Amino acid sequence: MTTRTLYGYWRSSASYRVRIALAIKGIAYEQVPINLAKGAQSGIGFKLLNPQGMVPYLIDGDAGINQSLAIVEYLDEVYPEPPLLPQDPLGRARVRGIAQQIACDIHPVNNLRVLNYLRGPLAQPQDAVDTWYRHWIEVGFEALEEIAEAATGTYLFGDTVTLADICLVPQMWNARRLQADIARFPKLSAIDVRLNALPAVAASRPERQPDATK
């Protein structure tokens, strides 16, 4: 029997993406919390598994995989039902493009190590750090809102959940947590509401994870 272990953190957007994918596909797994707030990702034990020292990290049998988009695409290839990417090349490219707008453009400038660098070596006050965070979310959401306005289906791309939606949900959660002005993005907000109504997505929410703290 194949065993699967997800090393993650309850509030990590990237871990959140992988949890959604696993839940949608009905894949059982064990969670091992890596407390980013306490620097556990830099511990020797974890870095022996993942030299990058970042979450998520998935072990599936004998395979170890890092980077959330790579993990989700691996899951989609090995456990193909339900699919998270369209069947046609153009559709796959468009879904990947949306996912990368979030995971490669919005999220990296707002992840914990960047915010800690702003607070620490650059000595920025917390209100300036929060302003930075909200600015880059709102700039990124402006383009995504145009995509959502053009969408003709239930979600960001069609009527089934795709990799694009899996990336959207955690970013919307973070936007609300940092009080970004998401009222400016009604289409994205409506799609997010529909996604969070799905049991698999709801079960993956950060506050429902075993390592969640207030």
Disulfide bonds with the S-S distance in Angstrom:
none
